[in-house]
Amino acid sequence: MSTELYKKGMAEMRRHFGSAADQWIKSIKQIAPEFAKVNVEFPFGELYTRDVLDDKTRELCTVAALTVQGFALPELKVHVKGALNCGASREEIVEVITQMIAYCGFPAATNGLLAAKEVIDEMAGKSSSSGK
């Protein structure tokens, strides 16, 4: 049974990631249902729904944090897409990742940049193929 916090978190995830949110959580749920629940309820049900930062700023902060980690490339790709969906430009995402060179070094920032490029290219391809 889904809690209200879970429902709130999934709604927030869908606002950021569209139907990819459901696919992401479904794949996690297959191996670790409790992990999937916490993944939805804590960051998206509690943190992302606060009204101090707008969605675009939250996603850019998340892109920065995941870039600095250097090993969370699948999650970084999800949040690059979220940033774009929340109004961030390609240039803003690239600038955030570029600034992270000072905090994580060139290897992690380069990995982040290449991950972002994959998402940006994929989304550009979908836009051009759908006539947008």
Accessible surface in RSA format (square Angstrom, percent):
REM  Atomic radii and reference values for relative SASA: ProtOr
REM  Chains: A
REM  Algorithm: Lee & Richards
REM  Probe-radius: 1.40
REM  Slices: 20
REM RES _ NUM      All-atoms   Total-Side   Main-Chain    Non-polar    All polar
REM                ABS   REL    ABS   REL    ABS   REL    ABS   REL    ABS   REL
RES MET A   1   234.60 121.5 150.35  99.5  84.24 200.6 127.45 108.4 107.14 142.0
RES SER A   2    50.87  43.0  34.13  45.5  16.74  38.6  10.65  22.7  40.22  56.3
RES THR A   3    59.53  42.3  51.35  52.1   8.18  19.5  59.12  79.4   0.41   0.6
RES GLU A   4   131.07  75.2 124.47  94.2   6.60  15.7  69.15 133.8  61.92  50.6
RES LEU A   5    56.67  31.6  51.49  36.8   5.18  13.0  53.62  37.7   3.05   8.2
RES TYR A   6    23.77  11.1  23.77  13.5   0.00   0.0  20.35  15.3   3.42   4.2
RES LYS A   7   108.44  52.9 100.69  61.8   7.75  18.4  62.95  56.7  45.49  48.5
RES LYS A   8   105.86  51.6  96.47  59.2   9.39  22.4  57.51  51.8  48.35  51.5
RES GLY A   9     0.00   0.0   0.00   N/A   0.00   0.0   0.00   0.0   0.00   0.0
RES MET A  10     9.56   4.9   9.56   6.3   0.00   0.0   9.56   8.1   0.00   0.0
RES ALA A  11    51.52  47.4  47.03  72.6   4.50  10.2  49.81  70.1   1.71   4.5
RES GLU A  12    13.16   7.6  12.13   9.2   1.03   2.4   0.87   1.7  12.29  10.0
RES MET A  13     2.64   1.4   2.64   1.7   0.00   0.0   2.64   2.2   0.00   0.0
RES ARG A  14   109.74  46.1 101.10  51.5   8.64  20.6  41.94  57.3  67.80  41.1
RES ARG A  15   146.80  61.6 118.25  60.3  28.54  68.0  65.56  89.6  81.23  49.2
RES HIS A  16     0.13   0.1   0.04   0.0   0.09   0.2   0.13   0.1   0.00   0.0
RES PHE A  17     5.13   2.6   2.97   1.8   2.16   5.6   2.97   1.8   2.16   6.2
RES GLY A  18    32.92  40.6   0.00   N/A  32.92  40.6  31.57  86.6   1.34   3.0
RES SER A  19    82.77  69.9  69.64  92.9  13.13  30.2  43.89  93.5  38.88  54.5
RES ALA A  20    30.38  27.9  26.78  41.3   3.60   8.2  27.19  38.3   3.19   8.5
RES ALA A  21     0.68   0.6   0.00   0.0   0.68   1.6   0.68   1.0   0.00   0.0
RES ASP A  22    54.88  38.4  49.66  49.4   5.22  12.3  30.79  72.5  24.09  24.0
RES GLN A  23   121.98  68.2 114.42  83.6   7.56  18.0  45.08  96.0  76.90  58.3
RES TRP A  24    69.21  27.8  64.39  31.2   4.82  11.3  59.98  32.0   9.23  15.0
RES ILE A  25     3.85   2.2   3.85   2.9   0.00   0.0   3.85   2.8   0.00   0.0
RES LYS A  26   133.35  65.1 130.30  79.9   3.05   7.3  75.78  68.2  57.57  61.3
RES SER A  27    61.94  52.3  50.65  67.6  11.29  26.0  41.46  88.3  20.49  28.7
RES ILE A  28    27.01  15.4  24.68  18.4   2.33   5.6  27.01  19.5   0.00   0.0
RES LYS A  29    91.63  44.7  87.32  53.6   4.30  10.2  48.39  43.6  43.24  46.1
RES GLN A  30   137.88  77.1  97.52  71.3  40.36  96.1  44.76  95.3  93.12  70.6
RES ILE A  31   151.15  86.0 123.83  92.3  27.32  65.9 128.08  92.2  23.07  62.6
RES ALA A  32    32.89  30.2  29.37  45.3   3.53   8.0  32.89  46.3   0.00   0.0
RES PRO A  33    87.17  63.5  83.51  76.1   3.67  13.3  83.91  69.3   3.26  20.3
RES GLU A  34   112.44  64.6 108.43  82.0   4.01   9.5  63.97 123.7  48.47  39.6
RES PHE A  35   130.80  65.4 122.32  75.8   8.48  22.1 127.97  77.6   2.83   8.1
RES ALA A  36     0.00   0.0   0.00   0.0   0.00   0.0   0.00   0.0   0.00   0.0
RES LYS A  37    70.01  34.2  69.86  42.9   0.14   0.3  42.55  38.3  27.45  29.2
RES VAL A  38    76.87  50.6  75.88  68.7   0.99   2.4  76.86  66.8   0.02   0.0
RES ASN A  39    35.99  24.8  29.84  28.8   6.15  14.8   9.49  22.8  26.50  25.6
RES VAL A  40     0.00   0.0   0.00   0.0   0.00   0.0   0.00   0.0   0.00   0.0
RES GLU A  41    19.39  11.1  19.39  14.7   0.00   0.0   4.50   8.7  14.89  12.2
RES PHE A  42   106.23  53.1 105.76  65.5   0.47   1.2 106.21  64.4   0.02   0.1
RES PRO A  43    30.10  21.9  30.10  27.4   0.00   0.0  30.10  24.9   0.00   0.0
RES PHE A  44     9.03   4.5   9.03   5.6   0.00   0.0   9.03   5.5   0.00   0.0
RES GLY A  45     0.44   0.5   0.00   N/A   0.44   0.5   0.00   0.0   0.44   1.0
RES GLU A  46    81.73  46.9  72.02  54.5   9.72  23.1  25.95  50.2  55.78  45.5
RES LEU A  47    70.83  39.4  70.83  50.7   0.00   0.0  70.83  49.7   0.00   0.0
RES TYR A  48    20.89   9.8  17.75  10.1   3.14   8.2  15.83  11.9   5.06   6.2
RES THR A  49    44.23  31.5  13.86  14.1  30.36  72.4  16.55  22.2  27.67  41.8
RES ARG A  50   140.63  59.0 127.82  65.2  12.81  30.5  34.01  46.5 106.62  64.6
RES ASP A  51   138.21  96.8 106.35 105.9  31.86  75.3  43.71 102.9  94.50  94.2
RES VAL A  52   117.83  77.5  87.29  79.0  30.54  73.6  92.81  80.6  25.02  67.9
RES LEU A  53    74.85  41.7  66.26  47.4   8.59  21.6  68.94  48.4   5.92  15.9
RES ASP A  54    90.66  63.5  75.59  75.2  15.06  35.6  45.26 106.5  45.40  45.3
RES ASP A  55    32.44  22.7  28.88  28.7   3.56   8.4   9.26  21.8  23.18  23.1
RES LYS A  56    65.59  32.0  64.43  39.5   1.16   2.8  30.55  27.5  35.04  37.3
RES THR A  57    50.10  35.6  49.42  50.1   0.68   1.6  29.25  39.3  20.85  31.5
RES ARG A  58    28.04  11.8  26.04  13.3   2.00   4.8   5.21   7.1  22.82  13.8
RES GLU A  59     0.00   0.0   0.00   0.0   0.00   0.0   0.00   0.0   0.00   0.0
RES LEU A  60    26.33  14.7  25.39  18.2   0.94   2.4  25.79  18.1   0.54   1.5
RES CYS A  61    68.31  51.7  59.05  65.9   9.26  21.8  28.29  71.7  40.02  43.2
RES THR A  62    28.03  19.9  25.08  25.4   2.96   7.0  17.08  22.9  10.95  16.6
RES VAL A  63     0.00   0.0   0.00   0.0   0.00   0.0   0.00   0.0   0.00   0.0
RES ALA A  64    17.24  15.9  17.11  26.4   0.13   0.3  17.24  24.3   0.00   0.0
RES ALA A  65    57.92  53.3  47.58  73.4  10.34  23.5  56.34  79.3   1.58   4.2
RES LEU A  66    23.21  12.9  22.65  16.2   0.55   1.4  22.65  15.9   0.55   1.5
RES THR A  67     1.07   0.8   0.00   0.0   1.07   2.5   1.03   1.4   0.03   0.1
RES VAL A  68    57.91  38.1  47.29  42.8  10.62  25.6  47.29  41.1  10.62  28.8
RES GLN A  69    94.25  52.7  72.57  53.0  21.69  51.6  23.50  50.0  70.76  53.7
RES GLY A  70    18.84  23.2   0.00   N/A  18.84  23.2   7.17  19.7  11.68  26.2
RES PHE A  71   155.85  78.0 129.72  80.3  26.13  68.0 135.25  82.0  20.59  58.9
RES ALA A  72     8.02   7.4   5.82   9.0   2.20   5.0   8.00  11.3   0.02   0.0
RES LEU A  73    55.06  30.7  55.06  39.4   0.00   0.0  55.06  38.7   0.00   0.0
RES PRO A  74    76.39  55.7  70.61  64.4   5.78  21.0  74.92  61.9   1.47   9.1
RES GLU A  75    69.57  39.9  69.27  52.4   0.30   0.7  27.83  53.8  41.73  34.1
RES LEU A  76     0.15   0.1   0.15   0.1   0.00   0.0   0.15   0.1   0.00   0.0
RES LYS A  77    66.48  32.4  65.14  40.0   1.34   3.2  28.97  26.1  37.51  40.0
RES VAL A  78    32.03  21.1  27.57  25.0   4.46  10.7  31.93  27.7   0.10   0.3
RES HIS A  79    20.54  11.2  20.54  14.3   0.00   0.0   1.86   1.9  18.67  21.7
RES VAL A  80     0.00   0.0   0.00   0.0   0.00   0.0   0.00   0.0   0.00   0.0
RES LYS A  81    49.77  24.3  49.77  30.5   0.00   0.0  27.08  24.4  22.69  24.2
RES GLY A  82     0.00   0.0   0.00   N/A   0.00   0.0   0.00   0.0   0.00   0.0
RES ALA A  83     0.00   0.0   0.00   0.0   0.00   0.0   0.00   0.0   0.00   0.0
RES LEU A  84    40.30  22.4  24.38  17.4  15.92  40.0  24.68  17.3  15.62  42.0
RES ASN A  85    66.77  46.0  30.76  29.7  36.01  86.7  15.24  36.7  51.53  49.8
RES CYS A  86    27.89  21.1   4.09   4.6  23.80  55.9   9.44  23.9  18.44  19.9
RES GLY A  87    54.15  66.8   0.00   N/A  54.15  66.8  34.32  94.2  19.83  44.4
RES ALA A  88     6.20   5.7   0.00   0.0   6.20  14.1   0.00   0.0   6.20  16.4
RES SER A  89    43.61  36.8  35.57  47.5   8.04  18.5  39.79  84.7   3.82   5.4
RES ARG A  90   128.59  54.0 124.80  63.6   3.80   9.0  34.37  47.0  94.22  57.1
RES GLU A  91   111.86  64.2 105.92  80.1   5.94  14.1  61.35 118.7  50.51  41.2
RES GLU A  92    59.67  34.3  55.98  42.4   3.69   8.8  30.86  59.7  28.81  23.5
RES ILE A  93     0.00   0.0   0.00   0.0   0.00   0.0   0.00   0.0   0.00   0.0
RES VAL A  94    40.39  26.6  40.39  36.6   0.00   0.0  40.39  35.1   0.00   0.0
RES GLU A  95   110.83  63.6 110.05  83.3   0.79   1.9  43.51  84.2  67.32  55.0
RES VAL A  96    31.05  20.4  29.50  26.7   1.55   3.7  31.05  27.0   0.00   0.0
RES ILE A  97     1.53   0.9   1.53   1.1   0.00   0.0   1.53   1.1   0.00   0.0
RES THR A  98    60.53  43.1  55.35  56.1   5.18  12.3  45.98  61.8  14.56  22.0
RES GLN A  99   103.05  57.6  92.67  67.7  10.39  24.7  29.01  61.7  74.05  56.2
RES MET A 100    21.12  10.9  21.12  14.0   0.00   0.0  15.40  13.1   5.72   7.6
RES ILE A 101    51.69  29.4  46.50  34.6   5.19  12.5  46.50  33.5   5.19  14.1
RES ALA A 102    86.50  79.5  44.39  68.5  42.11  95.8  55.90  78.7  30.60  81.1
RES TYR A 103   149.10  69.6 115.45  65.7  33.65  87.6  79.71  59.9  69.39  85.5
RES CYS A 104    33.03  25.0   2.11   2.4  30.92  72.7  12.55  31.8  20.48  22.1
RES GLY A 105    26.87  33.1   0.00   N/A  26.87  33.1  24.00  65.9   2.86   6.4
RES PHE A 106   136.71  68.4 135.03  83.6   1.68   4.4 135.15  81.9   1.56   4.5
RES PRO A 107   103.72  75.6  93.94  85.6   9.77  35.5 103.33  85.3   0.39   2.4
RES ALA A 108    15.70  14.4  12.47  19.2   3.23   7.3  14.28  20.1   1.41   3.7
RES ALA A 109     4.70   4.3   3.76   5.8   0.94   2.1   4.24   6.0   0.46   1.2
RES THR A 110    62.41  44.4  59.93  60.8   2.48   5.9  44.57  59.9  17.84  27.0
RES ASN A 111    62.47  43.1  59.39  57.4   3.09   7.4   2.39   5.8  60.08  58.1
RES GLY A 112     0.21   0.3   0.00   N/A   0.21   0.3   0.21   0.6   0.00   0.0
RES LEU A 113    68.17  38.0  67.91  48.6   0.26   0.6  67.91  47.7   0.26   0.7
RES LEU A 114    99.25  55.3  97.65  69.9   1.60   4.0  97.65  68.6   1.60   4.3
RES ALA A 115     3.35   3.1   1.26   1.9   2.10   4.8   2.45   3.4   0.90   2.4
RES ALA A 116     0.42   0.4   0.42   0.6   0.00   0.0   0.42   0.6   0.00   0.0
RES LYS A 117   114.92  56.1 112.08  68.8   2.85   6.8  83.66  75.3  31.26  33.3
RES GLU A 118    98.12  56.3  88.33  66.8   9.79  23.3  42.17  81.6  55.95  45.7
RES VAL A 119    11.84   7.8  11.50  10.4   0.34   0.8  11.84  10.3   0.00   0.0
RES ILE A 120    22.36  12.7  20.82  15.5   1.53   3.7  21.24  15.3   1.11   3.0
RES ASP A 121    69.49  48.7  59.56  59.3   9.93  23.5  27.57  64.9  41.91  41.8
RES GLU A 122    91.66  52.6  78.22  59.2  13.44  32.0  36.80  71.2  54.86  44.8
RES MET A 123    42.57  22.0  40.77  27.0   1.81   4.3  41.70  35.5   0.87   1.2
RES ALA A 124    57.22  52.6  46.00  71.0  11.22  25.5  53.26  75.0   3.96  10.5
RES GLY A 125    36.64  45.2   0.00   N/A  36.64  45.2  33.01  90.6   3.63   8.1
RES LYS A 126   116.68  56.9 112.40  69.0   4.28  10.2  83.23  74.9  33.46  35.6
RES SER A 127    46.85  39.6  44.83  59.8   2.02   4.7  19.23  40.9  27.62  38.7
RES SER A 128    83.57  70.6  60.03  80.1  23.54  54.2  46.67  99.4  36.90  51.7
RES SER A 129    98.28  83.0  56.70  75.7  41.58  95.8  50.81 108.2  47.47  66.5
RES SER A 130    73.64  62.2  36.64  48.9  37.00  85.2  46.32  98.6  27.33  38.3
RES GLY A 131    71.06  87.6   0.00   N/A  71.06  87.6  36.70 100.7  34.36  77.0
RES LYS A 132   191.92  93.6 132.76  81.5  59.15 140.8 109.46  98.5  82.46  87.8
END  Absolute sums over single chains surface
CHAIN  1 A     7742.1       6442.9       1299.3       4847.7       2894.4
END  Absolute sums over all chains
TOTAL          7742.1       6442.9       1299.3       4847.7       2894.4
